[in-house]
Structures are given as structure tokens and as C-alpha cells.
């Protein structure tokens, strides 16, 4: 599992470095927040520096980008 994490490109770091990152609605993403918790979710939208996603069971999660430590496409 650790090997998978190394090979994935962290989209959050790319955005912070000014790269244009294209993530389409409906893409599956893995979020890691600063407390270390991981979530896999489906992207709904980016608005006002917030990432809006849907977790399993239809739970909506809206996360400010500054609270994320990593963001990956799954």
C-alpha cells in the first residue's frame, strides 16, 4: 500500500505550485486531512476554495482546501 501512495501524484502540491490541475466531476479522489484521516469520495465541485465531495452512503463532505494535507485521484 505504501508503494501505491508514492507512485500517485499529489494534486494538492501541484495546485500550490501553480500548476493547472484538471479534475472532472465524478472523479474518485482520496483526501488526507491534516489530522491524518483518509477519505475516498466522489468529486462534486470546487467552489470558494472548498472541495465538495460525496462519501459512501451519500454523505456530503465540504472541505476547505487549506485543511487538506494531500489530494490524490484514485
C-alpha positions in Angstrom: 0.0 0.0 0.0 2.8 2.4 0.8 4.2 1.8 -2.7 0.9 3.0 -4.2 1.0 6.2 -2.3 4.5 7.0 -3.5 3.6 6.5 -7.2 0.5 8.7 -7.0 0.9 12.4 -7.8 -0.3 14.7 -5.1 -2.7 17.1 -6.8 -2.7 19.5 -3.9 1.0 20.1 -4.1 0.7 20.6 -7.9 -2.1 23.3 -7.3 0.1 25.0 -4.6 2.9 25.2 -7.2 0.7 26.9 -9.6 0.1 24.0 -12.0 -3.3 23.7 -13.6 -4.9 20.6 -12.4 -7.9 19.1 -14.2 -10.2 17.1 -12.0 -13.6 16.3 -13.6 -16.8 16.0 -11.7 -17.5 12.4 -10.8 -13.8 11.6 -10.4 -12.9 9.4 -7.4 -10.5 11.2 -5.1 -8.6 10.3 -1.9 -8.4 13.2 0.7 -6.0 13.2 3.5 -6.7 15.9 6.0 -4.0 17.5 8.3 -5.1 15.2 11.3 -4.2 12.2 9.1 -7.7 10.9 8.4 -8.2 9.5 4.9 -11.4 9.6 2.9 -12.3 8.3 -0.5 -15.0 10.2 -2.2 -16.5 11.3 -5.5 -15.8 14.9 -6.5 -18.9 17.1 -6.9 -17.4 20.6 -7.3 -14.7 23.2 -6.3 -16.2 26.5 -5.1 -14.7 29.3 -2.9 -11.6 27.3 -2.2 -13.7 24.4 -0.9 -13.8 20.8 -2.2 -17.3 19.4 -2.3 -17.5 15.6 -2.4 -19.9 12.7 -1.7 -18.7 9.9 0.6 -20.2 6.4 0.8 -23.9 6.3 1.8 -24.5 9.7 0.2 -22.8 11.7 2.9 -21.8 15.1 1.7 -18.4 16.4 2.7 -17.3 20.0 2.1 -13.6 20.6 2.9 -11.7 23.8 2.8 -8.5 23.3 0.7 -6.3 24.7 3.5 -7.3 21.8 5.8 -6.0 19.2 3.4 -2.5 17.7 3.5 -2.8 15.6 0.4 -5.3 15.0 -2.5 -5.0 12.2 -5.0 -7.0 10.8 -7.9 -7.9 7.2 -7.3 
